[in-house]
Amino acid sequence: MNLGNSLYHARKKCGYSQETVAEKLGVSRQTVSKWETDETIPDIRQSKKMAVLYKMSLDELIDFDVDIKEIQDIIEKSNEATEEKIDWTKAWGKKYPILLTYQNKVNIPYFAHGLNKMLDELRQEYQFSELDAMLVLKDILGQTWKNRKHLTSK
């Protein structure tokens, strides 16, 4: 779904006409129409006002706009220098607060020792680079987590 389509459905769900939304936001009906047809996009202030008007969070209103293809394109276009600038713990910590607080609770050296051992085993046994070993271990952990969630949901 695209942004315009989401704005249209949010408006319809609330039973508002484009004229009503335009009046409440202080814009023209044509502006609302352009947002809903993806001809233009609302600025952040208007988006926040619409979220309140539609009784949604801003994330709910615009979240759909990021689709998997866009994410894949961003990943392909990123380079190591850009990736180094991103604090992934802080970024994911907004969604998963435990990432910002576990450091004071968990015996990190204990788990780091086990992970280092597994990384070394992957590198030695399969002749992986440091990065490849980390990516493989991360993928194995992700698959294990997915399987575990699937088993516990039955």
C-alpha positions in Angstrom: 0.0 0.0 0.0 1.2 3.5 -0.7 0.9 6.6 1.5 -2.0 8.2 -0.5 -4.0 5.0 -0.3 -3.4 4.8 3.4 -4.5 8.4 3.9 -7.6 7.7 1.8 -8.6 4.6 3.8 -7.9 6.4 7.1 -10.1 9.3 6.1 -12.9 7.0 4.9 -12.7 4.9 8.1 -13.4 8.0 10.1 -16.3 9.0 7.7 -14.8 12.3 6.7 -15.0 13.9 3.3 -12.0 15.5 1.7 -13.6 18.9 2.4 -14.0 18.1 6.1 -10.4 17.1 6.4 -9.2 20.1 4.5 -11.2 22.4 6.8 -9.9 20.8 9.9 -6.3 20.9 8.7 -6.5 24.4 7.2 -5.7 23.3 3.6 -7.6 23.1 0.4 -9.7 20.1 -0.7 -7.3 19.8 -3.7 -4.4 19.5 -1.3 -6.0 16.5 0.4 -6.8 15.0 -2.9 -3.2 15.4 -4.0 -2.0 13.6 -0.9 -4.4 10.8 -1.4 -3.4 10.3 -5.1 0.4 10.5 -4.2 0.8 13.6 -6.4 2.3 15.3 -3.3 2.9 14.3 0.3 1.9 16.1 3.5 4.6 17.7 5.6 5.3 16.3 9.0 3.1 18.9 10.8 0.1 18.0 8.6 0.9 14.3 9.0 0.8 14.7 12.8 -2.5 16.6 12.6 -4.0 13.9 10.3 -2.9 11.2 12.7 -4.7 13.0 15.6 -7.7 13.6 13.4 -7.9 10.0 12.3 -7.2 8.8 15.9 -4.0 6.9 14.9 -0.4 7.2 15.8 1.8 8.8 13.2 3.6 5.5 12.8 0.3 3.8 12.0 -0.6 6.4 9.5 2.7 6.3 7.6 4.2 2.9 8.5 2.8 1.1 5.5 4.8 3.4 3.3 8.0 1.5 3.8 7.7 -1.7 1.9 10.2 -4.5 1.6 11.5 -3.5 -1.8 12.4 0.0 -0.4 14.2 -1.6 2.5 16.1 -3.9 0.2 17.1 -1.0 -2.0 18.4 0.9 1.0 20.4 -2.1 2.1 21.9 -2.5 -1.4 22.8 1.2 -1.6 24.4 1.4 1.8 28.1 1.2 2.2 30.4 0.3 5.1 31.1 4.0 6.0 27.4 4.7 6.3 26.8 1.5 8.3 29.5 2.5 10.7 27.7 5.8 11.5 24.5 4.0 12.5 24.1 3.1 16.2 22.0 0.0 15.6 21.4 -0.7 19.3 20.0 2.8 19.7 17.9 2.6 16.5 16.4 -0.8 17.4 16.2 0.2 21.0 13.3 2.6 20.2 11.2 -0.5 19.2 12.8 -2.9 21.7 13.8 -1.0 24.9 15.5 -4.0 26.3 18.4 -3.3 23.9 19.1 -0.1 25.8 18.9 -1.6 29.3 20.3 -5.2 29.3 23.9 -4.1 29.7 23.5 -3.5 33.4 21.7 -6.9 34.0 23.4 -9.5 31.7 26.8 -11.1 32.2 28.0 -9.9 28.8 31.6 -11.4 29.1 30.1 -14.8 29.6 27.9 -14.6 26.5 30.6 -12.8 24.5 33.0 -15.7 25.3 30.6 -18.3 23.9 29.9 -16.2 20.8 33.6 -15.6 20.1 34.1 -19.3 20.3 31.3 -20.0 17.8 32.7 -17.3 15.5 36.2 -18.8 15.6 34.8 -22.3 14.9 32.9 -21.0 11.9 36.0 -19.2 10.6 38.3 -22.1 11.0 36.0 -24.9 9.9 34.5 -23.1 6.9 37.3 -20.7 6.1 34.9 -17.7 6.5 36.1 -14.2 7.0 35.2 -12.4 10.3 32.3 -10.7 8.7 31.0 -13.8 7.0 31.2 -15.8 10.2 29.3 -13.1 12.1 26.6 -12.9 9.3 26.2 -16.7 9.3 26.0 -16.9 13.1 23.5 -14.0 13.1 21.4 -15.8 10.4 21.5 -19.1 12.4 20.3 -17.3 15.5 17.5 -15.6 13.5 16.4 -18.9 12.0 16.5 -20.6 15.4 14.4 -17.8 16.9 11.9 -18.0 14.1 11.6 -21.8 14.5 11.3 -21.4 18.3 8.5 -18.8 18.0 6.7 -21.1 15.5 6.9 -24.1 17.9 5.7 -22.1 20.9 2.8 -20.7 19.0 1.3 -24.1 18.3 
